[in-house]
Structure formats: structure tokens, C-alpha cells
Amino acid sequence: MFKDLLKVRKEKDMPYTAKDYSKLVGISGFSETLLKNHFTLYQGYVTNTNKVDETLGQMLKDGKTGTPEFAELKRRFGWEFNGMRLHEYYFENLGGKTALDKYGPLGKQMQCDFGSYEVWEKDFKAVGTMRGIGWVVLYQDNLSGRIFNVWINEHDVSHLAGCNPILIMDVFEHAFMLDYGLKRADYIEAFFKNIDWNAADSRMEVIKK
């Protein structure tokens, strides 16, 4: 048992590795160039997360925790880490070819909280077309089970505490401008045609009320 715990700890201590999302190349509405550029940007977040983590660990060993540099890197870590993780959620909820199961966990919760899938979709798209750049995140409250469509500006700002990300849409310019220019609404339509609803459903938690 103790050896198993040590093994888990060692695996967690290893640097993060960029995941391979090349299977997404070829999905409709997303050019190969746009996707590959996006993968490269994501890989940068992974690299920087590891660099900041390593530097902070060394500063802790060296007794430099009271320095302005330590404070700024601590703040920076959340930005880099969330940039990495949000991209992973985003890529992993792309590539689907089937519609949402309206009787599955997510479909039922949409009906409960929004009245219908159609009303939820209207709200999610409305958030996505708001002025500014950032993310749209469908969150589930881990206490009540309720779902919310939330606007995230910078990666480390505006996340709902105690909530689980279910569906992520990137609306930073790099996610769509190469293919769609300023026509963000067209990009959002392409995103919806490629949602992997199975991935979103698998992120839902069964809430004991």
C-alpha cells in the first residue's frame, strides 16, 4: 500500500506532458492550420506551467519565498496552469458526431435549470458572442447540481468555486480568426457541430441532495 502511494506521488511530481490532439485534424469547420497553431499555443502553456512550477520549488528550497519575484510567479502559476487545463478540456470536448442525449445526465439538468436544451443553447451562445476575449464554461455546482454558463476572461479569473467544468469553448481570437475573421458567431456554430457530448456527459457528477 505504501509503495503504491509512493508511486502515485512520483507520477504527480513528474512534469506535465502535452497531450496529442492530432485526431481532431479534419473536423468540419476547423482548418488544419488553425488547429495546429492552436495545439502549439497549448503546448506553450504546458511548458510554462512546468517552468514556473520548477522555479517556485527551487525558490522555496532557497528560502526566497518573501521576494516580489516569488509572489509574482505564484500569481502567474494559476494563469499558466489554467491555460493548459482549459485547452485540454476544450480539445477533449471536440470531435463528436452525435447529438446530445437529452435524457442523459447533462440533458436532464439542462431541462431542469433552463427549461429545455434550446434555451440552454441560446444562453451559451449569447455568452460566447459577448464582447471581449476569453472562454465560455458550462459549470456544474458540486453541491446543488445546478448548471451555469459562465464567461471567463483571463484564465485564472471568474471561475466558480466548488464547480465542475462540463463544456468549454475557447473564444480567444486564436481559436477562430484564422478561419472566420471577425465572424465569431460562425465559429460558434462550427463548434456546436463538433461538440463531443459524451465527453461533456462524462464530466457530470451525481449530486446527493
C-alpha positions as CSV (number, residue, x, y, z in Angstrom):
1,M,0.0,0.0,0.0
2,F,2.8,2.4,1.0
3,K,4.7,1.6,-2.2
4,D,1.6,2.3,-4.3
5,L,1.2,5.7,-2.6
6,L,4.8,6.5,-3.4
7,K,4.3,5.5,-7.0
8,V,1.3,7.9,-7.3
9,R,3.3,10.7,-5.7
10,K,6.2,10.3,-8.0
11,E,3.9,10.3,-11.0
12,K,2.2,13.5,-9.8
13,D,5.7,15.1,-9.3
14,M,6.6,14.5,-12.9
15,P,6.4,17.5,-15.3
16,Y,3.1,17.8,-17.2
17,T,3.2,16.5,-20.7
18,A,1.3,18.0,-23.6
19,K,-1.4,15.7,-24.9
20,D,-1.7,14.7,-28.6
21,Y,-4.9,16.1,-30.1
22,S,-4.0,15.5,-33.8
23,K,-7.1,13.3,-34.2
24,L,-9.1,16.5,-34.4
25,V,-7.4,17.5,-37.7
26,G,-10.0,17.1,-40.4
27,I,-13.1,18.0,-38.3
28,S,-15.5,20.2,-40.3
29,G,-15.3,24.0,-39.8
30,F,-11.7,23.9,-38.4
31,S,-8.8,24.2,-40.8
32,E,-5.7,22.1,-40.3
33,T,-3.6,25.3,-39.9
34,L,-5.8,26.8,-37.3
35,L,-5.8,23.6,-35.2
36,K,-2.1,23.0,-35.5
37,N,-1.4,26.6,-34.4
38,H,-3.8,26.1,-31.5
39,F,-2.0,22.9,-30.5
40,T,1.3,24.8,-30.5
41,L,-0.1,27.5,-28.3
42,Y,-1.4,24.9,-25.9
43,Q,2.0,23.2,-25.7
44,G,3.4,26.5,-24.7
45,Y,1.1,26.6,-21.7
46,V,2.3,23.1,-20.7
47,T,5.9,24.2,-21.0
48,N,5.4,27.3,-19.0
49,T,3.4,25.5,-16.3
50,N,6.4,23.2,-15.8
51,K,8.9,26.1,-15.8
52,V,7.0,28.1,-13.2
53,D,6.4,25.1,-11.0
54,E,10.1,24.2,-11.1
55,T,11.2,27.7,-10.4
56,L,8.8,28.1,-7.4
57,G,10.0,24.8,-6.0
58,Q,13.6,26.0,-6.2
59,M,12.8,29.4,-4.6
60,L,11.1,27.5,-1.7
61,K,14.3,25.5,-1.2
62,D,16.4,28.6,-1.4
63,G,14.4,30.5,1.1
64,K,13.2,33.1,-1.3
65,T,9.5,33.0,-0.5
66,G,9.4,36.5,0.8
67,T,10.6,38.1,-2.5
68,P,8.4,40.0,-5.0
69,E,9.6,37.5,-7.7
70,F,8.1,34.6,-5.7
71,A,4.8,36.4,-5.2
72,E,4.5,37.3,-8.9
73,L,5.3,33.7,-10.0
74,K,2.8,32.4,-7.5
75,R,0.2,34.5,-9.2
76,R,1.4,33.6,-12.7
77,F,1.2,29.8,-12.0
78,G,-2.6,29.8,-11.9
79,W,-2.7,31.6,-15.3
80,E,-0.3,29.2,-17.0
81,F,-1.9,26.1,-15.3
82,N,-5.5,27.1,-16.2
83,G,-4.4,28.0,-19.8
84,M,-3.1,24.4,-20.0
85,R,-6.1,22.7,-18.4
86,L,-8.8,24.8,-20.2
87,H,-7.3,23.9,-23.5
88,E,-7.3,20.2,-22.6
89,Y,-11.0,20.4,-21.7
90,Y,-11.7,22.3,-24.9
91,F,-9.9,19.9,-27.2
92,E,-11.4,16.9,-25.4
93,N,-14.9,18.1,-25.9
94,L,-14.4,18.5,-29.6
95,G,-14.6,15.8,-32.3
96,G,-18.1,14.5,-31.6
97,K,-20.5,13.3,-34.3
98,T,-23.7,12.6,-32.4
99,A,-26.3,14.9,-30.8
100,L,-26.7,15.4,-27.0
101,D,-28.7,12.6,-25.3
102,K,-31.5,14.8,-23.9
103,Y,-32.3,12.0,-21.4
104,G,-28.7,11.7,-20.2
105,P,-27.2,13.4,-17.1
106,L,-26.5,16.7,-18.9
107,G,-29.6,16.8,-21.0
108,K,-31.8,16.3,-17.9
109,Q,-30.0,19.0,-16.0
110,M,-30.4,21.4,-18.9
111,Q,-34.2,20.8,-18.8
112,C,-34.2,21.2,-15.1
113,D,-32.3,24.5,-14.9
114,F,-33.1,26.1,-18.3
115,G,-36.4,24.5,-19.2
116,S,-35.1,23.0,-22.4
117,Y,-31.9,22.3,-24.4
118,E,-32.8,25.0,-26.8
119,V,-32.9,27.7,-24.1
120,W,-29.6,26.5,-22.7
121,E,-28.0,26.7,-26.1
122,K,-29.3,30.2,-26.7
123,D,-27.8,31.3,-23.4
124,F,-24.4,29.6,-24.0
125,K,-24.2,31.1,-27.5
126,A,-25.1,34.5,-26.1
127,V,-22.3,34.3,-23.6
128,G,-19.9,33.3,-26.4
129,T,-20.8,36.4,-28.5
130,M,-20.3,38.9,-25.7
131,R,-17.6,41.5,-26.5
132,G,-14.1,40.6,-25.3
133,I,-11.9,37.5,-25.5
134,G,-11.8,34.6,-23.1
135,W,-13.7,31.4,-22.5
136,V,-17.3,30.2,-22.1
137,V,-17.6,27.5,-19.5
138,L,-20.6,25.4,-18.6
139,Y,-20.2,24.7,-14.9
140,Q,-22.0,22.3,-12.6
141,D,-22.3,23.3,-8.9
142,N,-20.9,20.3,-7.0
143,L,-23.3,21.0,-4.1
144,S,-26.6,21.6,-5.8
145,G,-26.0,20.0,-9.2
146,R,-27.2,23.2,-10.9
147,I,-25.5,24.2,-14.1
148,F,-24.4,27.7,-15.2
149,N,-23.0,29.2,-18.4
150,V,-20.1,31.4,-17.3
151,W,-17.8,34.0,-19.0
152,I,-14.1,33.6,-18.1
153,N,-11.8,36.5,-19.2
154,E,-8.2,35.7,-18.2
155,H,-7.6,32.0,-17.5
156,D,-7.4,32.5,-13.7
157,V,-10.3,34.9,-13.2
158,S,-14.0,34.4,-12.6
159,H,-14.1,30.6,-12.1
160,L,-16.9,29.5,-9.8
161,A,-15.6,28.0,-6.6
162,G,-16.8,24.4,-6.0
163,C,-18.0,23.9,-9.5
164,N,-17.0,21.4,-12.1
165,P,-16.3,22.4,-15.8
166,I,-18.6,20.4,-18.1
167,L,-18.2,22.1,-21.5
168,I,-15.5,24.5,-22.6
169,M,-15.5,26.9,-25.6
170,D,-12.4,28.9,-26.4
171,V,-13.3,32.4,-27.7
172,F,-9.9,33.9,-27.7
173,E,-9.0,35.2,-31.2
174,H,-6.5,32.4,-31.9
175,A,-9.4,29.9,-31.7
176,F,-11.3,31.3,-34.7
177,M,-9.9,34.3,-36.5
178,L,-7.7,32.4,-39.0
179,D,-10.8,30.7,-40.4
180,Y,-13.6,33.1,-39.6
181,G,-12.0,36.6,-39.2
182,L,-14.4,38.7,-37.1
183,K,-17.4,36.3,-37.6
184,R,-17.3,34.8,-34.2
185,A,-20.9,33.6,-34.5
186,D,-20.0,31.4,-37.4
187,Y,-17.1,29.9,-35.4
188,I,-19.6,29.1,-32.6
189,E,-21.9,27.3,-35.0
190,A,-18.9,25.2,-36.2
191,F,-18.0,24.5,-32.5
192,F,-21.6,23.2,-31.8
193,K,-21.4,20.9,-34.8
194,N,-18.3,19.3,-33.4
195,I,-19.1,19.0,-29.7
196,D,-18.4,15.6,-28.2
197,W,-21.4,15.4,-25.9
198,N,-20.2,12.1,-24.5
199,A,-17.2,13.9,-23.1
200,A,-19.4,16.5,-21.6
201,D,-21.8,14.0,-20.1
202,S,-18.9,12.1,-18.6
203,R,-17.9,15.2,-16.6
204,M,-21.3,15.4,-14.9
205,E,-21.4,14.5,-11.2
206,V,-24.2,12.6,-9.5
207,I,-25.2,15.0,-6.7
208,K,-26.6,13.6,-3.5
209,K,-29.1,16.1,-2.3
